């Protein structure tokens, strides 16, 4: 019997670095006295930066390993760097919060590392089993992160709700994957595409629908969005910021790769499902946010709406559409982390505040903070010439080129409705009677806030490099 070949480990160097680093930090966290456990943050941030450097320095050609179950191409490289950047920023924003709340836990950065490891595995998954392994590693870490403040009833409830609904979504995804395997005889994306070329059976369509349902849960797409507002509101604010950025990028990446590479023959079938969840997400995100008074709940509905807009690009099923999705995710992440930096700075002597009305008259108390937040709100609303407008322009343009005119029109109308609640925040900041001033913004939050706002303003000045990188990433899937 021939010995088993050792898989090529070069493509998985960033993942191995995060896995070994997380295990090492876990040992250190247990050994160190309680007073020193805050020191885990610095090595965790270093590991994320090193993993991003490893992704960038990997050979430029397309690489596969573990029997083609794991792939590294230009799309994977781009999305991995974006996910690592999202995790890095979320971890930086969390440090001051947990110190101020006197709730420092060494497990937090380790769970962020493990969740990010799951995201990287998802982004490179080229097989249904690899996809599920990455998804579950990410999900299990996120369930614990949601409930990491054990003394808080809201956080515990958020974690439990996320876990129960997440388990249901995982079951649907597994059922879909088993149906796909049963009707194609393989779990590899390339093998599924070859098997489907001869004809798309009803059983395969059922499997595809269940697979999409499980993945739609991870991006909070309607009708699998029900966990999002409660979990966003109940989880600690830095955890909510993390949920809103990096995991969405990984989940959207895996949906794009699975649909484009495994089911090109079934495009008319999955296109209908994606169009439906895109329209439902845009419309619900626009209307349900109007009556919200808690800013974290408002950001939850905003996130549902934005995932709907990103899915418009996927619904086009073209290279231009995937380019639009990638650009949308980059700009969405920048807008989201910038807004959450401001939310984390909404602190007074007695503690954090989350009501939108607490921002009243901010322009008179802290004019720079008010101006930067207004820029982010205008960008979220998609008002030109800010980056948020460019994000929507590219996905709607791809939909029009694919002759999905109804989808594009509904998207534009939903944007108009959604602009109301973003502009309402700007009105509260500039025209309402001033509320009590917030504590000075910590330096790390100020840096994230300023850089995100600057990106919104300057994207139109230098859009070329990012658009070229997104086009290059999209091209590798076709």
Secondary structure, 3 states (H helix, E strand, C coil): CCCCCCCCCHHHHHHHHHHHHHHHHHHHHHHCCHHHHHHHHHHHHHHHHHHHHHHHHCCCCCEEECCCCEEECHHHHHHHHHHHHHHHHHHHHHHHHHHHCCCCCCHHHHHHHHHHHHHHHHHHECEHHHHHHHHHHHHHHHHHHHCCCCCCHHHHHHHHHHHHHHHHHHHHHHHHHHHHHHHHCCCEHHHHHHHHHCCCCHHHHHHHHHHHHHHHHHCCCCCCCCCHHHHHHHCCHHHHHHHHCHHHHHHHHHHHHHHHHHCHHHHHHHHHHHHHHHHHHHHHHHHHCCCCCEHHHHHHHHHHHHHHHHHHHHHHCCHHHHHHHHHHHHHHHHHHHHHHHHHHCCEECCEECCEHHHHCCHHHHCHHHHHHHHHHHHHHHCCCCCHHHHHHHHHHHHHHHCCCHHHHHHHHHHHHHHHHHHHHHHHHHHHCCCCCCCCCCCHHHHHHHHHHHHHHHHCCCCCHHHHHHHHHHHHCCC
